[in-house]
Amino acid sequence: MKTKRYSALKKSVPHQKQSTSYPSDQLTPSEIEQLQQEKKEDNAYFQKVFATNKPKNL
């Protein structure tokens, strides 16, 4: 019985390589630029908010 079990394991389906998709492959240059601009605007907003409302534990 061990031989049947072992041979069944040897005949297992090989693993397929998973393709990885990166956001830079899917976004257009204008979309990337827009996201970068939004990130800068968000950062400026949070810098302003935390400068005036600094948490007590910091």
C-alpha positions as a Markdown table, in Angstrom:
| # | Residue | x | y | z |
|---|---|---|---|---|
| 1 | Met | 0.0 | 0.0 | 0.0 |
| 2 | Lys | 2.9 | 2.4 | 0.6 |
| 3 | Thr | 3.9 | 2.1 | -3.0 |
| 4 | Lys | 0.5 | 3.2 | -4.3 |
| 5 | Arg | 0.4 | 6.1 | -1.9 |
| 6 | Tyr | 4.0 | 7.2 | -2.9 |
| 7 | Ser | 3.4 | 6.9 | -6.6 |
| 8 | Ala | 0.2 | 9.0 | -6.2 |
| 9 | Leu | 2.2 | 11.7 | -4.5 |
| 10 | Lys | 4.8 | 11.7 | -7.2 |
| 11 | Lys | 2.2 | 12.2 | -9.9 |
| 12 | Ser | 0.8 | 15.3 | -8.3 |
| 13 | Val | 0.1 | 18.3 | -10.5 |
| 14 | Pro | 3.0 | 20.7 | -10.7 |
| 15 | His | 2.5 | 24.1 | -9.2 |
| 16 | Gln | 1.8 | 26.9 | -11.6 |
| 17 | Lys | 3.8 | 30.0 | -11.3 |
| 18 | Gln | 1.6 | 32.8 | -10.1 |
| 19 | Ser | 1.9 | 35.9 | -12.2 |
| 20 | Thr | 2.4 | 39.0 | -10.1 |
| 21 | Ser | 0.8 | 42.2 | -11.2 |
| 22 | Tyr | 2.2 | 45.6 | -10.2 |
| 23 | Pro | 0.2 | 48.8 | -10.0 |
| 24 | Ser | 2.8 | 50.6 | -12.3 |
| 25 | Asp | 2.0 | 48.0 | -15.0 |
| 26 | Gln | -1.7 | 48.9 | -14.8 |
| 27 | Leu | -1.7 | 52.7 | -14.3 |
| 28 | Thr | -1.1 | 55.3 | -17.0 |
| 29 | Pro | 1.5 | 58.0 | -16.4 |
| 30 | Ser | -1.3 | 60.6 | -15.8 |
| 31 | Glu | -2.9 | 58.3 | -13.2 |
| 32 | Ile | 0.4 | 57.9 | -11.4 |
| 33 | Glu | 0.9 | 61.7 | -11.4 |
| 34 | Gln | -2.6 | 62.3 | -10.1 |
| 35 | Leu | -2.0 | 59.8 | -7.2 |
| 36 | Gln | 1.3 | 61.5 | -6.4 |
| 37 | Gln | -0.4 | 64.9 | -6.3 |
| 38 | Glu | -3.1 | 63.6 | -4.0 |
| 39 | Lys | -0.5 | 62.1 | -1.7 |
| 40 | Lys | 1.2 | 65.4 | -1.5 |
| 41 | Glu | -2.0 | 67.2 | -0.7 |
| 42 | Asp | -3.0 | 64.6 | 1.9 |
| 43 | Asn | 0.4 | 64.9 | 3.5 |
| 44 | Ala | 0.1 | 68.7 | 3.7 |
| 45 | Tyr | -3.4 | 68.4 | 5.2 |
| 46 | Phe | -2.3 | 66.0 | 7.9 |
| 47 | Gln | 0.9 | 68.0 | 8.7 |
| 48 | Lys | -1.4 | 71.1 | 9.2 |
| 49 | Val | -3.9 | 69.2 | 11.4 |
| 50 | Phe | -1.3 | 67.5 | 13.6 |
| 51 | Ala | 0.6 | 70.7 | 14.0 |
| 52 | Thr | -2.4 | 72.4 | 15.5 |
| 53 | Asn | -3.8 | 69.3 | 17.3 |
| 54 | Lys | -0.7 | 67.5 | 18.5 |
| 55 | Pro | -1.6 | 64.3 | 20.5 |
| 56 | Lys | -0.7 | 64.5 | 24.2 |
| 57 | Asn | 1.3 | 61.3 | 24.0 |
| 58 | Leu | 3.9 | 62.6 | 21.6 |
